[in-house]
Amino acid sequence: KETCSILTEGKRPRYVTLNGVENRNDFNRALIQHDLVDPAVGTIIKIAGTVEKLKKGLGQASQDIIEAQLLMQLPEAIIFDDLERCAIKPKVLFGLINEYVEHKAKKVVLIANAEASGFKKEFLEKKEKLVGRTLSILPEFDAAFSSYVSDLPNGKGKKYFERHAGTVRQVFEQSGHSNLRIL
């Protein structure tokens, strides 16, 4: 409850997926991606790109200034997802994130599949300055399954799942996955 109240005060938290992020520039772009969707900002960046073609470098400088301004306007809370899918080495990635935790006093939530190949070991070795609290999320089969079935249109498929809930549970549990997306 404490974390939830921190995240809901003021502006909405910024959700940032790190899937496919390969370097610092990609990391910064992921942070401001939401702002780049704004038509006015998109127009400014297109103009900066045109200026770049015309004036070599001036456009890049303009783009860098716009991005820096957008980075300064980030909300108080940032949610970083898909850490295990980021191509940046964990030590470097945690340094980039720590800049927002320690130096910019942002509230940060990290979401990762800690069991991903190679990620868990490096994460556990480097998390001491970055992570204040670690939570494991376990699947709640009954809630997820009943929600899924209730969203199905009335018909044979829905009736099938209602009659075979035990079988679906058994298959899910035997699969060894804890990810309800597989369900």
MDTraj code that builds the backbone (N, CA, C; nanometers):
import mdtraj as md
import numpy as np

residues = "LYS GLU THR CYS SER ILE LEU THR GLU GLY LYS ARG PRO ARG TYR VAL THR LEU ASN GLY VAL GLU ASN ARG ASN ASP PHE ASN ARG ALA LEU ILE GLN HIS ASP LEU VAL ASP PRO ALA VAL GLY THR ILE ILE LYS ILE ALA GLY THR VAL GLU LYS LEU LYS LYS GLY LEU GLY GLN ALA SER GLN ASP ILE ILE GLU ALA GLN LEU LEU MET GLN LEU PRO GLU ALA ILE ILE PHE ASP ASP LEU GLU ARG CYS ALA ILE LYS PRO LYS VAL LEU PHE GLY LEU ILE ASN GLU TYR VAL GLU HIS LYS ALA LYS LYS VAL VAL LEU ILE ALA ASN ALA GLU ALA SER GLY PHE LYS LYS GLU PHE LEU GLU LYS LYS GLU LYS LEU VAL GLY ARG THR LEU SER ILE LEU PRO GLU PHE ASP ALA ALA PHE SER SER TYR VAL SER ASP LEU PRO ASN GLY LYS GLY LYS LYS TYR PHE GLU ARG HIS ALA GLY THR VAL ARG GLN VAL PHE GLU GLN SER GLY HIS SER ASN LEU ARG ILE LEU".split()
xyz = np.array([
    [0.0825, -0.1197, 0.0000],
    [0.0000, 0.0000, 0.0000],
    [0.0861, 0.1249, 0.0000],
    [0.1982, 0.1200, 0.0719],
    [0.2874, 0.2363, 0.0769],
    [0.3370, 0.2718, -0.0624],
    [0.3848, 0.1709, -0.1367],
    [0.4363, 0.1954, -0.2705],
    [0.3277, 0.2493, -0.3612],
    [0.2073, 0.1936, -0.3530],
    [0.0981, 0.2393, -0.4393],
    [0.0657, 0.3854, -0.4153],
    [0.0629, 0.4291, -0.2888],
    [0.0307, 0.5688, -0.2618],
    [0.1398, 0.6609, -0.3138],
    [0.2646, 0.6185, -0.3056],
    [0.3742, 0.6999, -0.3585],
    [0.3592, 0.7158, -0.5094],
    [0.3207, 0.6077, -0.5771],
    [0.3101, 0.6126, -0.7221],
    [0.1901, 0.6924, -0.7707],
    [0.0885, 0.7067, -0.6906],
    [-0.0314, 0.7762, -0.7373],
    [-0.0345, 0.9234, -0.7011],
    [0.0599, 0.9721, -0.6217],
    [0.0630, 1.1145, -0.5882],
    [0.1111, 1.1939, -0.7093],
    [0.0488, 1.3047, -0.7365],
    [0.0934, 1.3925, -0.8452],
    [0.0667, 1.3324, -0.9824],
    [0.1636, 1.3498, -1.0736],
    [0.1495, 1.3003, -1.2101],
    [0.1499, 1.1480, -1.2140],
    [0.0897, 1.0944, -1.3170],
    [0.0910, 0.9491, -1.3374],
    [0.2337, 0.9007, -1.3539],
    [0.2636, 0.7809, -1.3058],
    [0.3984, 0.7270, -1.3259],
    [0.4256, 0.7064, -1.4752],
    [0.5492, 0.7134, -1.5127],
    [0.5900, 0.6893, -1.6511],
    [0.6238, 0.5417, -1.6646],
    [0.5581, 0.4722, -1.7564],
    [0.5873, 0.3323, -1.7856],
    [0.6893, 0.3291, -1.8981],
    [0.7988, 0.2561, -1.8761],
    [0.9062, 0.2490, -1.9746],
    [0.9429, 0.1030, -1.9980],
    [0.9241, 0.0551, -2.1201],
    [0.9707, -0.0798, -2.1509],
    [1.1145, -0.0699, -2.2008],
    [1.1980, -0.1579, -2.1489],
    [1.3385, -0.1594, -2.1895],
    [1.3671, -0.2711, -2.2895],
    [1.2620, -0.3314, -2.3410],
    [1.2758, -0.4385, -2.4392],
    [1.3464, -0.3838, -2.5640],
    [1.4614, -0.4418, -2.5978],
    [1.5356, -0.4020, -2.7168],
    [1.6266, -0.2817, -2.7007],
    [1.6291, -0.2217, -2.5825],
    [1.7154, -0.1056, -2.5591],
    [1.8614, -0.1524, -2.5579],
    [1.9465, -0.0850, -2.6373],
    [2.0847, -0.1310, -2.6545],
    [2.1904, -0.0372, -2.5997],
    [2.1563, 0.0912, -2.5762],
    [2.2580, 0.1859, -2.5315],
    [2.1906, 0.3020, -2.4582],
    [2.2726, 0.3992, -2.4121],
    [2.2208, 0.5136, -2.3366],
    [2.1200, 0.5946, -2.4175],
    [2.1458, 0.6148, -2.5443],
    [2.0513, 0.6911, -2.6274],
    [1.9159, 0.6209, -2.6363],
    [1.9189, 0.4885, -2.6564],
    [1.7940, 0.4120, -2.6594],
    [1.7223, 0.4224, -2.5248],
    [1.7994, 0.4176, -2.4158],
    [1.7429, 0.4267, -2.2801],
    [1.6710, 0.5609, -2.2627],
    [1.7381, 0.6697, -2.3010],
    [1.6765, 0.8022, -2.2903],
    [1.5536, 0.8145, -2.3803],
    [1.5620, 0.7609, -2.4996],
    [1.4475, 0.7648, -2.5907],
    [1.3298, 0.6873, -2.5322],
    [1.3576, 0.5729, -2.4686],
    [1.2499, 0.4941, -2.4068],
    [1.1812, 0.5760, -2.2970],
    [1.2596, 0.6535, -2.2223],
    [1.2041, 0.7364, -2.1150],
    [1.1104, 0.8447, -2.1672],
    [1.1400, 0.8986, -2.2838],
    [1.0592, 1.0095, -2.3357],
    [0.9690, 0.9678, -2.4516],
    [0.9640, 0.8396, -2.4817],
    [0.8835, 0.7908, -2.5939],
    [0.7402, 0.8420, -2.5868],
    [0.6834, 0.8428, -2.4685],
    [0.5458, 0.8906, -2.4483],
    [0.5322, 1.0355, -2.4952],
    [0.6319, 1.1176, -2.4649],
    [0.6271, 1.2594, -2.5033],
    [0.6478, 1.2787, -2.6532],
    [0.7232, 1.1879, -2.7140],
    [0.7507, 1.2008, -2.8573],
    [0.6273, 1.1731, -2.9416],
    [0.5280, 1.1071, -2.8832],
    [0.4045, 1.0779, -2.9541],
    [0.3214, 1.2044, -2.9713],
    [0.3399, 1.3015, -2.8826],
    [0.2665, 1.4279, -2.8909],
    [0.2919, 1.4899, -3.0288],
    [0.1882, 1.5251, -3.1026],
    [0.2052, 1.5782, -3.2381],
    [0.2951, 1.7007, -3.2449],
    [0.2848, 1.7901, -3.1474],
    [0.3669, 1.9117, -3.1506],
    [0.5144, 1.8762, -3.1365],
    [0.5454, 1.7853, -3.0433],
    [0.6852, 1.7452, -3.0240],
    [0.7354, 1.6727, -3.1476],
    [0.6502, 1.5861, -3.2043],
    [0.6889, 1.5147, -3.3259],
    [0.7217, 1.6106, -3.4385],
    [0.6433, 1.7162, -3.4531],
    [0.6676, 1.8168, -3.5561],
    [0.8000, 1.8876, -3.5316],
    [0.8261, 1.9236, -3.4071],
    [0.9517, 1.9918, -3.3734],
    [1.0708, 1.9028, -3.4067],
    [1.0602, 1.7738, -3.3723],
    [1.1718, 1.6827, -3.3992],
    [1.1905, 1.6639, -3.5501],
    [1.0810, 1.6575, -3.6269],
    [1.0937, 1.6481, -3.7732],
    [1.1628, 1.7718, -3.8285],
    [1.1261, 1.8889, -3.7752],
    [1.1903, 2.0133, -3.8192],
    [1.3389, 2.0095, -3.7846],
    [1.3703, 1.9617, -3.6634],
    [1.5110, 1.9514, -3.6220],
    [1.5871, 1.8591, -3.7164],
    [1.5226, 1.7491, -3.7585],
    [1.5863, 1.6569, -3.8525],
    [1.6100, 1.7222, -3.9875],
    [1.5158, 1.8040, -4.0330],
    [1.5313, 1.8755, -4.1596],
    [1.6452, 1.9760, -4.1492],
    [1.6486, 2.0478, -4.0378],
    [1.7568, 2.1442, -4.0154],
    [1.8906, 2.0717, -4.0143],
    [1.8908, 1.9520, -3.9546],
    [2.0152, 1.8742, -3.9484],
    [2.0668, 1.8460, -4.0887],
    [1.9772, 1.8066, -4.1764],
    [2.0190, 1.7778, -4.3135],
    [2.0735, 1.9037, -4.3800],
    [2.0144, 2.0176, -4.3454],
    [2.0556, 2.1425, -4.4089],
    [2.1816, 2.2012, -4.3453],
    [2.1941, 2.1891, -4.2166],
    [2.3009, 2.2603, -4.1463],
    [2.4019, 2.1689, -4.0790],
    [2.3974, 2.0392, -4.1018],
    [2.4920, 1.9425, -4.0459],
    [2.5210, 1.9682, -3.8992],
    [2.4580, 1.8955, -3.8148],
    [2.4894, 1.9053, -3.6725],
    [2.3981, 1.9972, -3.5944],
    [2.3515, 2.1052, -3.6557],
    [2.2627, 2.1972, -3.5847],
    [2.1328, 2.1263, -3.5489],
    [2.0822, 2.0448, -3.6401],
    [1.9607, 1.9683, -3.6146],
    [1.9795, 1.8697, -3.5006],
    [2.0958, 1.8032, -3.4967],
    [2.1232, 1.7086, -3.3881],
    [2.1308, 1.7818, -3.2546],
    [2.1930, 1.8988, -3.2550],
    [2.2001, 1.9780, -3.1320],
    [2.0594, 2.0177, -3.0866],
    [1.9739, 2.0573, -3.1811],
    [1.8356, 2.0928, -3.1468],
    [1.7619, 1.9727, -3.0904],
    [1.7809, 1.8568, -3.1515],
    [1.7158, 1.7356, -3.1051],
    [1.7645, 1.6997, -2.9652],
    [1.8939, 1.7130, -2.9402],
    [1.9497, 1.6838, -2.8073],
    [1.8912, 1.7766, -2.7011],
    [1.8734, 1.9033, -2.7357],
    [1.8161, 2.0004, -2.6415],
    [1.6715, 1.9645, -2.6096],
    [1.5945, 1.9285, -2.7120],
    [1.4545, 1.8896, -2.6907],
    [1.4479, 1.7667, -2.6009],
    [1.5308, 1.6659, -2.6299],
    [1.5297, 1.5443, -2.5490],
    [1.5709, 1.5736, -2.4053],
    [1.6705, 1.6573, -2.3858],
    [1.7138, 1.6921, -2.2500],
    [1.6020, 1.7613, -2.1739],
    [1.5303, 1.8493, -2.2417],
    [1.4174, 1.9189, -2.1778],
    [1.3085, 1.8198, -2.1381],
    [1.2767, 1.7253, -2.2255],
    [1.1749, 1.6248, -2.1949],
    [1.2184, 1.5354, -2.0789],
    [1.3462, 1.5017, -2.0715],
    [1.3972, 1.4189, -1.9612],
    [1.3860, 1.4913, -1.8274],
    [1.3998, 1.6236, -1.8288],
    [1.3883, 1.7006, -1.7041],
    [1.2435, 1.7079, -1.6560],
    [1.1478, 1.6809, -1.7425],
    [1.0069, 1.6921, -1.7068],
    [0.9420, 1.5578, -1.6745],
    [1.0214, 1.4565, -1.6475],
    [0.9661, 1.3251, -1.6151],
    [0.8880, 1.3318, -1.4838],
    [0.7846, 1.2496, -1.4702],
    [0.7094, 1.2478, -1.3442],
    [0.7943, 1.1930, -1.2302],
    [0.7423, 1.2034, -1.1094],
    [0.8160, 1.1599, -0.9902],
    [0.8389, 1.0093, -0.9876],
    [0.7488, 0.9319, -1.0472],
    [0.7593, 0.7857, -1.0442],
    [0.7790, 0.7310, -1.1852],
    [0.8713, 0.6348, -1.1959],
    [0.9012, 0.5707, -1.3238],
    [0.8958, 0.4198, -1.3036],
    [0.8272, 0.3513, -1.3931],
    [0.8188, 0.2051, -1.3887],
    [0.8987, 0.1513, -1.5069],
    [1.0083, 0.0820, -1.4769],
    [1.0904, 0.0210, -1.5811],
    [1.0517, -0.1261, -1.5918],
    [1.0086, -0.1681, -1.7102],
    [0.9659, -0.3060, -1.7333],
    [1.0605, -0.3728, -1.8329],
    [1.0606, -0.5034, -1.8335],
    [1.1374, -0.5849, -1.9289],
    [1.2879, -0.5672, -1.9136],
    [1.3362, -0.5547, -1.7893],
    [1.4798, -0.5392, -1.7672],
    [1.5585, -0.6547, -1.8270],
    [1.5036, -0.7751, -1.8167],
    [1.5745, -0.8930, -1.8658],
    [1.5825, -0.8963, -2.0182],
    [1.5038, -0.8147, -2.0866],
    [1.5048, -0.8102, -2.2337],
    [1.5884, -0.6943, -2.2876],
    [1.6522, -0.6227, -2.1983],
    [1.7362, -0.5098, -2.2361],
    [1.8736, -0.5621, -2.2768],
    [1.9289, -0.5101, -2.3869],
    [2.0584, -0.5556, -2.4362],
    [2.1763, -0.4913, -2.3623],
    [2.1500, -0.3911, -2.2811],
    [2.2567, -0.3267, -2.2038],
    [2.2966, -0.4202, -2.0902],
    [2.4257, -0.4315, -2.0648],
    [2.4721, -0.5172, -1.9551],
    [2.4108, -0.4670, -1.8246],
    [2.3671, -0.5592, -1.7369],
    [2.2995, -0.5183, -1.6132],
    [2.3753, -0.4137, -1.5313],
    [2.5061, -0.4243, -1.5216],
    [2.5832, -0.3280, -1.4424],
    [2.5651, -0.1865, -1.4982],
    [2.5694, -0.1719, -1.6295],
    [2.5526, -0.0412, -1.6939],
    [2.4064, 0.0046, -1.6817],
    [2.3146, -0.0878, -1.7046],
    [2.1723, -0.0555, -1.6945],
    [2.1373, -0.0057, -1.5549],
    [2.1866, -0.0742, -1.4523],
    [2.1575, -0.0319, -1.3155],
    [2.2187, 0.1045, -1.2861],
    [2.3310, 0.1345, -1.3476],
    [2.3903, 0.2678, -1.3336],
    [2.3008, 0.3751, -1.3941],
    [2.2456, 0.3467, -1.5111],
    [2.1547, 0.4419, -1.5758],
    [2.0294, 0.4644, -1.4914],
    [1.9744, 0.3555, -1.4384],
    [1.8545, 0.3672, -1.3556],
    [1.8873, 0.4367, -1.2243],
    [2.0027, 0.4044, -1.1664],
    [2.0436, 0.4645, -1.0387],
    [2.0548, 0.6160, -1.0487],
    [2.0872, 0.6667, -1.1644],
    [2.0931, 0.8120, -1.1849],
    [1.9587, 0.8759, -1.1496],
    [1.8507, 0.8079, -1.1816],
    [1.7169, 0.8608, -1.1516],
    [1.6778, 0.8376, -1.0059],
    [1.7264, 0.7292, -0.9464],
    [1.6943, 0.6989, -0.8066],
    [1.7725, 0.7904, -0.7131],
    [1.9041, 0.7906, -0.7295],
    [1.9917, 0.8584, -0.6343],
    [2.0098, 1.0069, -0.6631],
    [2.0241, 1.0431, -0.7889],
    [2.0583, 1.1816, -0.8224],
    [1.9387, 1.2689, -0.8596],
    [1.8311, 1.2056, -0.9073],
    [1.7140, 1.2834, -0.9463],
    [1.5950, 1.2560, -0.8554],
    [1.6167, 1.1765, -0.7505],
    [1.5168, 1.1471, -0.6461],
    [1.3826, 1.1000, -0.7015],
    [1.3876, 1.0174, -0.8043],
    [1.2650, 0.9596, -0.8601],
    [1.2307, 0.8321, -0.7832],
    [1.1028, 0.8016, -0.7768],
    [1.0561, 0.6746, -0.7234],
    [1.0555, 0.5781, -0.8406],
    [1.1245, 0.4667, -0.8264],
    [1.1413, 0.3747, -0.9383],
    [1.0922, 0.2357, -0.9009],
    [1.0175, 0.1773, -0.9927],
    [0.9737, 0.0381, -0.9807],
    [1.0380, -0.0376, -1.0965],
    [1.1008, -0.1506, -1.0635],
    [1.1637, -0.2345, -1.1650],
    [1.0819, -0.3618, -1.1797],
    [1.0530, -0.3992, -1.3031],
    [0.9794, -0.5222, -1.3297],
    [1.0653, -0.6078, -1.4215],
    [1.0926, -0.7295, -1.3750],
    [1.1784, -0.8182, -1.4542],
    [1.1439, -0.9625, -1.4250],
    [1.1710, -1.0465, -1.5216],
    [1.1650, -1.1905, -1.5002],
    [1.3018, -1.2298, -1.4476],
    [1.3128, -1.2400, -1.3169],
    [1.4425, -1.2657, -1.2542],
    [1.4987, -1.4015, -1.2917],
    [1.4154, -1.4896, -1.3422],
    [1.4620, -1.6226, -1.3793],
    [1.5215, -1.6262, -1.5205],
    [1.5193, -1.5154, -1.5905],
    [1.5722, -1.5126, -1.7270],
    [1.7201, -1.5478, -1.7269],
    [1.7629, -1.6120, -1.8311],
    [1.8990, -1.6626, -1.8423],
    [2.0037, -1.5556, -1.8130],
    [2.0867, -1.5798, -1.7136],
    [2.1975, -1.4910, -1.6808],
    [2.1602, -1.3653, -1.6060],
    [2.0372, -1.3261, -1.6085],
    [1.9969, -1.1994, -1.5494],
    [1.9962, -1.2057, -1.3973],
    [1.9454, -1.3129, -1.3403],
    [1.9269, -1.3231, -1.1952],
    [2.0589, -1.3070, -1.1200],
    [2.1630, -1.3768, -1.1632],
    [2.2919, -1.3713, -1.0936],
    [2.3468, -1.2289, -1.0909],
    [2.3500, -1.1635, -1.2058],
    [2.4024, -1.0262, -1.2120],
    [2.3134, -0.9298, -1.1353],
    [2.1828, -0.9503, -1.1431],
    [2.0897, -0.8651, -1.0704],
    [2.1151, -0.8743, -0.9204],
    [2.1263, -0.9947, -0.8677],
    [2.1472, -1.0131, -0.7241],
    [2.2816, -0.9560, -0.6785],
    [2.3815, -0.9601, -0.7654],
    [2.5128, -0.9063, -0.7305],
    [2.5154, -0.7534, -0.7284],
    [2.4353, -0.6886, -0.8085],
    [2.4448, -0.5435, -0.8280],
    [2.3300, -0.4626, -0.7701],
    [2.2282, -0.5247, -0.7152],
    [2.1067, -0.4523, -0.6786],
    [2.1170, -0.3702, -0.5504],
    [2.2221, -0.3866, -0.4709],
    [2.2257, -0.3280, -0.3354],
    [2.2019, -0.1779, -0.3304],
    [2.2520, -0.1003, -0.4250],
    [2.2321, 0.0454, -0.4213],
    [2.1022, 0.0877, -0.4889],
    [2.0438, -0.0009, -0.5638],
    [1.9313, 0.0346, -0.6470],
    [1.7970, -0.0119, -0.5920],
    [1.7946, -0.1275, -0.5301],
    [1.6676, -0.1886, -0.4916],
    [1.6484, -0.1830, -0.3412],
    [1.5398, -0.1203, -0.2995],
    [1.5085, -0.1112, -0.1574],
    [1.4213, -0.2256, -0.1104],
    [1.3369, -0.2750, -0.1969],
    [1.2446, -0.3824, -0.1609],
    [1.2216, -0.4694, -0.2841],
    [1.2257, -0.6000, -0.2642],
    [1.2025, -0.6937, -0.3731],
    [1.0740, -0.7708, -0.3458],
    [0.9882, -0.7756, -0.4439],
    [0.8632, -0.8504, -0.4320],
    [0.8602, -0.9567, -0.5401],
    [0.8141, -1.0746, -0.5044],
    [0.7920, -1.1790, -0.6031],
    [0.6424, -1.1859, -0.6287],
    [0.6076, -1.1924, -0.7526],
    [0.4670, -1.1996, -0.7878],
    [0.4361, -1.3434, -0.8275],
    [0.3403, -1.4010, -0.7584],
    [0.2998, -1.5383, -0.7853],
    [0.1647, -1.5380, -0.8551],
    [0.1438, -1.6337, -0.9439],
    [0.0163, -1.6365, -1.0161],
    [-0.0994, -1.6753, -0.9247],
    [-0.2115, -1.6139, -0.9481],
    [-0.3349, -1.6477, -0.8768],
    [-0.4277, -1.7088, -0.9808],
    [-0.4140, -1.8398, -0.9970],
    [-0.4852, -1.9100, -1.1034],
    [-0.6351, -1.8847, -1.0996],
    [-0.6964, -1.9038, -0.9838],
    [-0.8422, -1.8955, -0.9755],
    [-0.8938, -1.7596, -1.0217],
    [-0.8302, -1.6517, -0.9757],
    [-0.8752, -1.5173, -1.0140],
    [-0.8539, -1.4926, -1.1632],
    [-0.7381, -1.5326, -1.2135],
    [-0.7082, -1.5093, -1.3551],
    [-0.8002, -1.5909, -1.4446],
    [-0.8193, -1.7175, -1.4094],
    [-0.9011, -1.8050, -1.4927],
    [-1.0473, -1.7600, -1.4935],
    [-1.1008, -1.7282, -1.3764],
    [-1.2415, -1.6865, -1.3722],
    [-1.2616, -1.5540, -1.4462],
    [-1.1627, -1.4645, -1.4397],
    [-1.1716, -1.3384, -1.5136],
    [-1.1704, -1.3649, -1.6640],
    [-1.0802, -1.4541, -1.7061],
    [-1.0700, -1.4902, -1.8477],
    [-1.2013, -1.5494, -1.8973],
    [-1.2543, -1.6460, -1.8231],
    [-1.3776, -1.7133, -1.8642],
    [-1.4948, -1.6157, -1.8652],
    [-1.5034, -1.5274, -1.7674],
    [-1.6158, -1.4322, -1.7639],
    [-1.6123, -1.3358, -1.8822],
    [-1.4925, -1.3104, -1.9386],
    [-1.4816, -1.2209, -2.0542],
    [-1.5154, -1.2895, -2.1866],
    [-1.5248, -1.4233, -2.1850],
    [-1.5570, -1.4954, -2.3076],
    [-1.7043, -1.4751, -2.3437],
    [-1.7349, -1.4704, -2.4732],
    [-1.8764, -1.4606, -2.5117],
    [-1.9480, -1.5915, -2.4776],
    [-2.0741, -1.5821, -2.4484],
    [-2.1523, -1.7023, -2.4193],
    [-2.1504, -1.7940, -2.5409],
    [-2.1280, -1.9206, -2.5143],
    [-2.1235, -2.0175, -2.6244],
    [-2.0536, -2.1440, -2.5810],
    [-2.0186, -2.2262, -2.6795],
    [-1.9576, -2.3563, -2.6517],
    [-1.8205, -2.3427, -2.5851],
    [-1.7410, -2.2459, -2.6297],
    [-1.6072, -2.2276, -2.5729],
    [-1.6127, -2.1935, -2.4251],
    [-1.6988, -2.1021, -2.3902],
    [-1.7135, -2.0620, -2.2501],
    [-1.7609, -2.1797, -2.1659],
    [-1.8605, -2.2534, -2.2163],
    [-1.9121, -2.3697, -2.1436],
    [-1.8029, -2.4755, -2.1256],
    [-1.7204, -2.4939, -2.2290],
    [-1.6118, -2.5911, -2.2200],
    [-1.5172, -2.5548, -2.1056],
    [-1.4743, -2.4289, -2.1031],
    [-1.3809, -2.3866, -1.9979],
    [-1.4440, -2.3945, -1.8599],
    [-1.5694, -2.3621, -1.8480],
    [-1.6373, -2.3714, -1.7186],
    [-1.6407, -2.5167, -1.6696],
    [-1.6650, -2.6105, -1.7599],
    [-1.6728, -2.7522, -1.7220],
    [-1.5356, -2.8145, -1.6972],
    [-1.4308, -2.7598, -1.7585],
    [-1.2977, -2.8216, -1.7519],
    [-1.1939, -2.7344, -1.6800],
    [-1.2381, -2.6537, -1.5879],
    [-1.1459, -2.5657, -1.5142],
    [-1.0365, -2.6463, -1.4446],
    [-1.0725, -2.7596, -1.3872],
    [-0.9740, -2.8437, -1.3177],
    [-0.8655, -2.8946, -1.4110],
    [-0.9042, -2.9317, -1.5315],
    [-0.8071, -2.9801, -1.6298],
    [-0.7131, -2.8681, -1.6721],
    [-0.7700, -2.7508, -1.6960],
    [-0.6870, -2.6358, -1.7355],
    [-0.5878, -2.6040, -1.6236],
    [-0.6341, -2.6038, -1.4988],
    [-0.5454, -2.5781, -1.3850],
    [-0.4326, -2.6813, -1.3815],
    [-0.4678, -2.8071, -1.3990],
    [-0.3692, -2.9146, -1.3931],
    [-0.2624, -2.8972, -1.5017],
    [-0.3058, -2.8682, -1.6228],
    [-0.2105, -2.8474, -1.7331],
    [-0.1201, -2.7282, -1.7034],
    [-0.1792, -2.6187, -1.6528],
    [-0.1003, -2.4995, -1.6200],
    [0.0039, -2.5316, -1.5130],
    [-0.0371, -2.5982, -1.4076],
    [0.0547, -2.6313, -1.2981],
    [0.1636, -2.7277, -1.3441],
    [0.1282, -2.8263, -1.4267],
    [0.2265, -2.9227, -1.4753],
    [0.3250, -2.8603, -1.5739],
    [0.2852, -2.7498, -1.6362],
    [0.3749, -2.6844, -1.7323],
    [0.4982, -2.6264, -1.6631],
    [0.4864, -2.5995, -1.5313],
    [0.5993, -2.5436, -1.4581],
    [0.6152, -2.3939, -1.4757],
    [0.5266, -2.3325, -1.5492],
    [0.5335, -2.1874, -1.5689],
    [0.4571, -2.1174, -1.4579],
    [0.5048, -1.9983, -1.4237],
    [0.4289, -1.9171, -1.3287],
    [0.3719, -1.7946, -1.3978],
    [0.3832, -1.7916, -1.5288],
    [0.3361, -1.6791, -1.6080],
    [0.1941, -1.7064, -1.6549],
    [0.1005, -1.6259, -1.6066],
    [-0.0394, -1.6478, -1.6425],
    [-0.0697, -1.6135, -1.7882],
    [0.0210, -1.5468, -1.8582],
    [-0.0031, -1.5192, -1.9995],
    [-0.0130, -1.6505, -2.0776],
    [0.0618, -1.7504, -2.0309],
    [0.0577, -1.8814, -2.0956],
    [-0.0792, -1.9445, -2.0789],
    [-0.1419, -1.9158, -1.9658],
    [-0.2753, -1.9700, -1.9393],
    [-0.3693, -1.9309, -2.0518],
])
top = md.Topology()
chain = top.add_chain()
for i, resn in enumerate(residues, 1):
    res = top.add_residue(resn, chain, resSeq=i)
    for name in ("N", "CA", "C"):
        top.add_atom(name, md.element.get_by_symbol(name[0]), res)
traj = md.Trajectory(xyz[None], top)
